[in-house]
Amino acid sequence: MFEHLALARIEAFCQDAERGMERFGFSRGCLVGNLGQEMGALPESFRAQLTNVLVDWQIRFERCLEAAKSAGEVSASIDCASWATFFWIGWEGAVLRAKLERHGEPLRLFADLFLKSLRS
């Protein structure tokens, strides 16, 4: 039922995240990403917990990409697990950059290129 909306869900996620960051003047980002950047000052036990959160997000994204593949929105040959991992690695970098620059362009650029790459 929602397979044809898979890429639209990813796009909506990105737009919603940007609006959320904008509400706070781009001074806040992803809590998991923020904590990950501070791993040197945190107990080692946090590493596995933060990694598990990221892996959970990747799995959810992978399912969304599998739905997009089933609906013909993306090539049947893409490796959804790799693309999901790629998204989160890049997205966290875009969030950091948006915080540094205090605007949403890094988020939009990453999301736009990610989605265009999937559709080509």
N, C-alpha and C positions, 0 to 999 in steps of 0.2 A: 504493500500500500504506500509506504513512505519512501520506497527505493528511488523514485524519480526526484525526490527532494534532498538526496544525500549531500550533494555539493552545496545546495542552498543552505543546508544546516551548518556546514562548515563556514560558509560566508557569513551567516547570521551570528555564529559564535564569535568570529573575528570582529565584526562590527559592534557587537554587544561588549566585548572586552575593551575595545577602544573607547566606547562611550563611558564605561566604568572608570577607565583610567583618566579620561578627560574630566569627569566629575570631581576628581581630586587633584586637578592641575598636573597630572602626570607625575605626581610625587609618590604614588603607590604603584606597585607592580604585582607580580605573582608571588605570593607568600612562599611557595615551594622554591621558586627561583631565587628569591631573596635569601632564604635560609641556605640554599645550596652554595651561594656565593660566600657565605660566612662559615662554611664547614670547618675551617681552621680554628674557629673559636667555639665550636659546638662539640658536644659529646659525640664520639665515633658512632654510637648507636643511631644517631639521626641519619647517617648516610644511607643505611638500608631502608629506613622508613621513607625518606624523600625519594629514593630511587623507586620504591614500590608505588608511590603515588604517580610518578611520571610513567611507569610501565602501565599502570591502570589506565591513565589517560590515553596512552598509545594504543592499548587494546580497544578502547572505546572508539578511537579514531579509525583504527583498522576495520572495525565492524561497519562504520559509516562508509568507508571507502569500498568495502566489499559490496555494500548495498548499491553504491554508485556504479560499480563494475557490473553487477547483475542487471541494473537498469540501462546499461549502455552509455552512461554519462562519461565513463573513462574507458580506456583500452582494456580489453580482456587480458592483456599480457602484463599489466602492472603488478608489482609485488606490493600488496597493500600494507604488509607489516613494515617494509622498508620505508614506504612513503609516509606512514604514520610516525615512525621514528624521526624521519627527516623533518616532518612538520614541527614536532615538539622541540627538536634541537634548534631549528630556525626561529620558531615563534618565541622561545625564551630569549633568544638574542635580540629579536625585534622589540620585545617588552623592555629589555634593558636599555636599548637605544632610545626608545620613546621616553623613558624616564630621564635619560641624560639630556635629550634635546627638548624635552617638555612639549612634544606635539606628537600627533598620531601618524605622521607620514611613514615612519619605519614599519609600523603595523600594517598599514594599507599596502605598502610596496611588497612586503613579504607575502601577505595574503593574496594579492593580485597575481603575483608571479607564480606562487604555489598553485593556485587554481588554474591559471592559464597553462601551466606546464602539464597539469593533469588532463586538461581538455584537448591538448594537441596530440 
